[in-house]
């Protein structure tokens, strides 16, 4: 219930309560465990809760710890999603507030991408993988081609096997030329077309893809969730940004925005299905592989592959945030006001390190929007 401030604040809270106060685990072992969770996909804070719950009370303890961490945010987001679909928004003061929130959300994501990039892009080859992934995304290449190629090429190239890395890149280019499928990056998302209401299984699968590809932070799930929902006409970019904004004010893992997306796309059943898919990997890695997780840190080739994949994800999310910014700019009745909200929000996100920075920025965006965009 007090998990405000995103993963950094949440991990600090877990460390304070379970390492410093309760002494469930020594500090050095906690640091090693955190390194493992940062390599794996999924929200690190939630995975830490599951793993430490298993350490204390077995797998049932891990399940309960994970549920305890996510359920408050789930319940609150369900309530907000329900209210969102029943309150008048278009053309109202509330709608203007959400326009302000959307501009602030773009700033929050830009700051998050910068932070993620600082953590992930630590050598020139990873920068190259991120740039190549962004370019491929702009060209409409599927992330199912981009991300494995980025991982394999980096794993091979960083160990001196440049010829094999070049072969991987050539194969990816050839496959892209053959398939030329849509990617989650931007231009291929056709927000004007609407497909039939999604099946529950489709929403679960969309959440599962997001959960399996969340490297480096919850915001890296954005391209994949957006591709499956906005890209299929199940919701609009404006609704998607509103969901991201609402997730930023809740005491919950930031990936709880999947609950909102599922609600808009498929009601209560859709919200629960997408949430289950999003959080399943975070539960599964610890519950099924508890005794072997730390071996991941010692597996050099796997680490290199995952590092390349993570770099590719950074490239995809950069393209996505640019596309979301274009959509927001096209919808606002006053581009100057929206740009001002973005600039003020971005400055606050960079200068203020408090765990309350995101909720405060979103509140400021809502207030300015309600006053100046109505």
Buried (B, 14 or more C-beta within 10 A) or exposed (E): EEBBBBBBBBBEBBBEEBBEEEEBBEEEEBEEBBEBBBBBBBBBBBBBBBBBBBBBEEBEBBBBBBBEBBEBBBEBBBEBBBEBEEEEBEEEBBBBBBBBBBBBBBBBBBBBBBBBBEEBBEEEBBBBBBBBBBBBBBBBBBBEBBBBBBBBBBBBBBEEBEEBBEBBBEBBBEBBEEEEBBBBBBEBBEBEEEEEEBEBEBBBBBBBBBBBBBBBBBBBBBBBBBBBBBBBBBBBBBBBBBBBBBBBBBBBBBBBBBBBBBBBBBBEEBBBBBBBBBBBBBBBBBBEBBEEBBEBBEEEEBBBBBBBBBBBBBBBBBBBBBBBBEBBBEBBEEEEBBEBBBEBBBEBBBEEEEBEBBBBBBBBBBBBBBEBBB
